[in-house]
Amino acid sequence: MSSTTAVQSHSDSPKLSFGMVAGICAVLMFGMLFGASLWVLAAVAAAILVGVNWFLANTWTDSTIAVRHSGNVEHKLGSVIDVEIMLTNQSRLPILWILVEDLLPRPAIQVGAVSTSALEIEGDRVQVMMLWAGQSKSLSYKVTCRRRGYFQIGPTVLETGDLMGLYRRYRVGTEPQYVTVLPNVVPLSTYDIGSRRPIGEIRMRDNVMDDPTRLRGIRRWQTGDPLRSVHWAATARTGTLHSKIYEPSSIAGATLVLDLHVATNPSKHEPVRSDLAVTAAASIAHALHDAGEPFGLVTNGRDAADRIRTEGWVGDYRVRDQVTAAASMRNESDRLMPVAQPATRGPVALREMIRTLARLERTDGLTLAELLVEAESKISSETTVLVILQSCPPESLAALIGLSRRGRAVAVIINALDINDYSAAAGPLIASRIPTFHLASADAVSDVCREVMTR
């Protein structure tokens, strides 16, 4: 798979070129009026020099073709991406110098206070090359995916010019490629699947059904009893049809509600705590999928893919700094629409949810309380509302209690390292009979998921 683009190049010194032409014309006119042949010769030589440099700068820019050889768009944590950009000189003249830079989002390659960079670069992504006529050279480096996310690799920026520095040309050589790094999914391999009780086994006023795994007794067969409920052993022994009696229950999946608002997810804990919440959500969804139960997602986080579609790289490529700034990923979004995936089953829904979780970012849009009001109609009444949050301010607490009092089954996973922070958030929830679970670290993900699945 490869990509290439042709963007018109621009000069960063149009006023300089106009001034040169005006100066040459003035010298030439002065020499012709006063009969100074040296002035005329100097004007002609300067005109030739300017014309040759202008011709070289434009030829070198237009004749350089860049092609990006891109690989998979989805990768797991720890995967290594091979990035290669092939540059070819299609003219009959050698290109004495061209600067090639493949841009990467600055937040992704910066090292934070509590974590490593999201992308680790091995090799040079900035090179100065010389290309003979028809020659091809490649710019290649490796990118190691250290954290989940949605990242823009590229575009490739080309810079060249004449030998005297009179002209400078900039262009975008290739379009960027977008890479999704999927979150880690923690399997519940150490738990006995056969004895697991499904998530959301709760008392509900409606949708009560018989649980075939919980036999309570037998009775005489009645009109309307399904054939699968017939107790054949008792029927054969008594000679009369008998039916099995099961304990009534309502088995519900879960709609994961992920809070990623900046006010309740402070920067001092990032990106560790948000990545941990995403890992827990992906692991729970995977466990629900294995159990054959429905799972959905509602979050106030922003989708990085949607942000890039609406705020993509645009600009006037006249100077290199502007090219770099315009081609970089935007970091702001004021969209207030929540990201929602209805509760459903199947591997396709699981794959889509994990992709969505991988692209989620913190936002300053809807708070958790506003999210629950906005998305309550989109949450299936037959699923448990499983909320993952870092802190629970009074507004969020009131929204969760109100949701529980309206008949919803609500459970909360508190993503906090300090036990005191967990206790402060869990106290009012426990007092309102809302189950809470403590997600302290990455090592606790499997334990928390197991507790949720067996409650």
Sequence and secondary structure as in RCSB ss.txt:
>XXXX:A:sequence
MSSTTAVQSHSDSPKLSFGMVAGICAVLMFGMLFGASLWVLAAVAAAILVGVNWFLANTWTDSTIAVRHSGNVEH
KLGSVIDVEIMLTNQSRLPILWILVEDLLPRPAIQVGAVSTSALEIEGDRVQVMMLWAGQSKSLSYKVTCRRRGY
FQIGPTVLETGDLMGLYRRYRVGTEPQYVTVLPNVVPLSTYDIGSRRPIGEIRMRDNVMDDPTRLRGIRRWQTGD
PLRSVHWAATARTGTLHSKIYEPSSIAGATLVLDLHVATNPSKHEPVRSDLAVTAAASIAHALHDAGEPFGLVTN
GRDAADRIRTEGWVGDYRVRDQVTAAASMRNESDRLMPVAQPATRGPVALREMIRTLARLERTDGLTLAELLVEA
ESKISSETTVLVILQSCPPESLAALIGLSRRGRAVAVIINALDINDYSAAAGPLIASRIPTFHLASADAVSDVCR
EVMTR
>XXXX:A:secstr
 EE      EES HHHHHHHHHHHHHHHHHHHHHT HHHHHHHHHHHHHHHHHHHHHHHHHHTEEEEEE   SEE
 TT EEEEEEEEEE SSS EEEEEEEE   HHHHS  SSS  SEEEES SEEEEEE TT EEEEEEEEEE S EE
EEE  EEEEEE TTSS EEEEEEE  EEEEE       TTS GGG   TT B  SSS EEEEEEEEEEEE  TT 
 GGGB HHHHHHHSS EEEEEEEEB   EEEEE  BTTTS GGGTTHHHHHHHHHHHHHHHHHHHTT  EEEEES
SEEHHHHHHHS      SSHHHHHHHHS          EEEEEE SHHHHHHHHHHHHHEE BSS  HHHHHHHH
GGGS TTSEEEEEES   HHHHHHHHHHHHTT  EEEEEE SSHHHHHHHHHHHHHTT  EEEE SGGGHHHHHH
HHHH 
